[in-house]
Amino acid sequence: MKISFEIMKQETKKLKLEKPNFSGNVFSEIECVMSDELTKEIPLVNVFVGHITDKKLIKDVILDLNRLLPVLELQHLKRVHKNKVLICLFEENMEKDIMLSLKQLGFNTSLLAPNLEILQVLKYAPKTRAQFLRGNIYWPMNFHEDKYVERLLANTVFSSQEIKLHEKWMGAAVEAAKKSKIKSGTAIVDPVKNILIAVGSDARDEHPLKHSIMVAIDLVAHAQGGGAWEAHCADFHNKKIVKNFESKDDGPYLCTGYYIYTTHEPCIMCSMALVHSRVKRIFYGIPSSNGALGTLLKIHCLKNLNHHYEVFKGLLKGEVSVL
């Protein structure tokens, strides 16, 4: 089927929202959906700590222990704190054996007090400043702050002007949702050119796989010379597209670098489709009971995937919640 992109362009202009119908942060409380390892408290672990008898010999103690008994599991911790030195991980009834082992390794045990102390320290390296500050109370650590991650955690990534722009594009998804029986809609945007690429309404009454995200992605595929489902130029209550490429060889692979605005949290199928489509960011309004980007799991945080995207929730949640 040959698609008339000129007709689609004309219809697109009718759908575009020149101004958001809602004010700044009244309906939007954008929050980044991040990996649990960034938001949860790091567990503690017990360690043996020795007391250095002569502070002038702290450097010698550190050098000898790092050479003879490195603690690879706890490299995020500093080896010494004041006159205390971290010996090794705690093991039940092993205090005397540890001192004997140190002596056999060639360490001068007279540099330490005879009795070891058991303390709690962070088991893993901190990834955020909040984790670092909590863990530093127990034992000093090495930490290199990721300023972008801190901005994501503090929800300060977007300016008020950027939020209004995000609301505009989510508005297109909301309008698409109003025209579907299941009230779910998705808009795909090129953030560099600041243009709407495709809008999809949920059409599961036609086909069980036609979630609004799948419909929108398929329309992008049509723009690049592909597509699995038939695209009707006049059937704009279900689907819509803008031609963005001269041929199927132009432009990125599917949704590379694009932003997705969808009314509801994507399911597992849609979340994986977005991974394979190479999207850059996903914004959704409200959580779903079967959502895979924050509710049931966080697919975008799985380390073994070959592509990762950022996820933000709460965009126009007031508008979406009344759908």
N, C-alpha and C positions, 0 to 999 in steps of 0.2 A: 504494500500500500504506500503510495506517495503522499507525504504530509506537506500541506501548504503552510510553511512557516510564516509567511506574510500575514495570513489570517490569524495565526497564533499570536504574532506580535501585537496585532491590533487588539485582540482580546486580552492580552497581558496588561496593556495600559489601563484597561477598565478595572483590573483586579488590584493593581499596585496601589498602595496606600501612600499618598504624598505626605500626609501628616499623621502621626499616631493619634488615635482617637482616645488615648488615655494619657494621663500625666505621669511623667518621671517615675519615681519609685513607689507610687501608690499601690500599683498592682504587681510590681516586680520586686522580688527580693532574691536576686540572683546569687546562687551559692554553688561553688565548684564541688562536684562529686569526686572526692579524692580517695586514694588507696587507704585502706585501714591502717597500714603501717605508718601513715603520716598523721593520723588522728588519734589512734589508741595509745594508751600508756605502754611503755616498754616494760616487760617483766624484769624482775630482779633475780639475781643469782648470788649465792654465798661464795665468798672467797676467803682464803687464808691471807692474813696481813701480818708482816713482821715489824718490830720496832727497832729502828737503827740506833745503836748505842751511842755513836759519835756522829754528830751532824756534819762534821768536817769530812767524813768518809762517805757521804751520800752518793757522790758521783761514782766512786769505786764500786759501791754496792749495786747501783743501777747497771753499770757496764758489765759487771760479772754475772748478774742475774739475767740480763738480756742475752748474754752469750751462752750461759749454761742452762738456763731454764726459761726460754721464751714462752710467753702466754699468747699464742696465736689467736685464740678465741676472743681475747679481750684487748685487742690492739687499739680499740677506740678509747681505752682508759690510759691515763698517765700512770707510769710505773710507781711514782713516789708522790706522797702527799705529806708535806711537813716532814716529820721524822718517821713516817710510816711507809712501808714499801709493800706493793702487791706481790705475793709469792706465787699463788696458783689458785685454781678452782678448788672449792671445798669438797672434801670427801670424808665420809663418816669414819671416825677413829683412825685418821691418817696423820695426825699432827706430828707424832714422834717419827713416823716413817719418813715424812717430808724432810724434817731436819736432818735425818740420817742420809737420805738421798742427796741433799744439798752438799753434805760433807763428802760423800763419795764422788760427787761430780767435781770436787775441787774447790767448792765455795768455802770461804772462811766464815763459819757459822758464829764465831765469836763477835762478829760485827752486828749480830742481831740478839735481841733479848731472848731468853730460853723459851718463853711461851708465845705461841702465835695467837692472834686475835681473829675472830670470825666476823666479817662485815658483809653487808649487802651492797651490790653494785648493779648498774644496768647491764643486762645480758647482751644487748645489741647496741650498735652505734646509733646515736640519735640522728634523725633526718630533718627535724625541725627545731627552731629555737625553743619552743615550748618544751619539747622533750629534753633538750639539752639542759634547760634551766632546772627542770624537775630532777634529772639524773645527776646533775652536778652537786646537788645537796648531799648525795651519798658518797660520791668520789669524783674528783676532777677528771674531765674528759677532753679529748681533742674534738673540735667541731668546726666545720666549714659551712657557713650559711649559704643556702640557695635563695637569693633574694626574690626570684620569681615565684618559687614555691610559697614563700612567706606572704607575697602579695595575693596569691590564690587563697591561702588560708584566711587572710584578713578581708577577702572580698573587695580588694581595692584595684583590681586589674582594669576595670572599665570606668571611664569617665561618665558623667551624666549625659553628655552628648552621645557617647557610644551606646549607652543603655537605651536611649530614645531610638537610636537606629535599630538596635536589636528588637525593641518593641514593635517597630514598624514591620519588620519582616515576620515576627511571630504573629502580628495581626493578619498577615496574608494566610498563615496556617489556620488561624482561628476562623477566618471567613470560609476557607475551604472545608473546615470541620462542620460548619453550620449546614453545609449542603449535602452531608452524608448521613445515612441512617445511624451509624455508630458514633457520629460526632467526633471524628478524629481527622486531623489534617496535618500536612507537612509541606514546608517550603524549603527549597534549596537555593542558596545564594552564593554568588561569586563575590567574596569580600574585597577583592582587589579592584574589580571593575564596579563594585557596588550595584550589581544588577540581579534581578530575580531570574533564576535559571528554569525552575520547574515548581509547580504546585500540585500536590496530589491529595485527593480526598479518599477516605476509607471506602473500599468497594467490595467488602467481604460478602455482600449479598450476591455479587457476580461470581466471585472466586475466593476460596478460603485463604489464598496467599496474598490477596490484594489489600494488605494493610497500607495505610496512607504512605508510609515510608517506602515500601516496595513499589508502589505506583509511581512515586516521585522519582525514584532511582531509575525505574524503567523508562521514564520520559527523558531523563538525561541520556540514557543509552540510545534512545531514538535520535536525539540531537547529534550523536556521534556515529550515526549510521547503523545502530543495532536495535535493541529492544525486543522483548519477548511477547508483549501483549499489543493488541491493535490499539492505535492511538487515534481517536476521533477528533477532528479539528473543532467541531461544534459542540462536543460533549464536555463543556468546560465545568459542569457541576461535579464531574468526577476527576478530571485531569487537565493539566495545562502545561505548556512548555514554551520556552523561548529558544530560538536558534542562536547558538553562541559560537558555532564553528562553521567554517566554510566546507569542510569535508570531515569524514570520520577519522582522518589522520591528523587533523588539527586539534590543538587543545590537550588537556591532561587526560589521564586514564580515568574514565568515569567521573568521580567526584573529588579528585585530588585537589586539596586546598580549599574545598567548599565548606560553607557552614550549613548545618541542618537545623531548621526550626520546626519542632513538632509538638503538638499540643500535649501528648501524653508520653510518659516514659516508654521507650522502645522495649519490645519483648526480646527474647533470645535470638529469634530468627532475624529480626530487623537489626538488632545490634551487631550481629555477625555480618549481615549484608553491608552495613556501614563500614565495618572493618575492611571488607574486601573492596569496597568502593573508594577507600583511601580518603575519607573525609577528614577535615582538620578539627572542627569543633561541632558539638551538638548542644542545642539548647532545648529543654523541654519544660512544659508548664507545671504539670503535677505528676506525682508518682503513680504507677500502675501496680495492681496486685501481682501481676506476672512480669514486672519490669526487671530488666537485666542490667540497668545502669544505676544501681543504687539500692533497689529493694530486695530482690532475691539474690543478686550477686552484682559484681562490678566487672563486666567483661573487659572494659577498656583498661583495667588495671592488671590484667593477666600478663605476666612478663614474657611468656613463651609465644605470644602472638607476633606476627611479622609486621603489624601496624598498630599504632595507638593514637587515639584522639582525646581531646579534652571534652569534659561533660559539665554542663551547667544546668541547674534546675531552678525552678521558681519564676521563670520569665513569664510575665502576664498570668500568673497562677489564678488571680482573681477572675480574669476573663475566661480562662479555661475551665475553672471549677464550676461555672454556671452553664456549661454546654450541656 
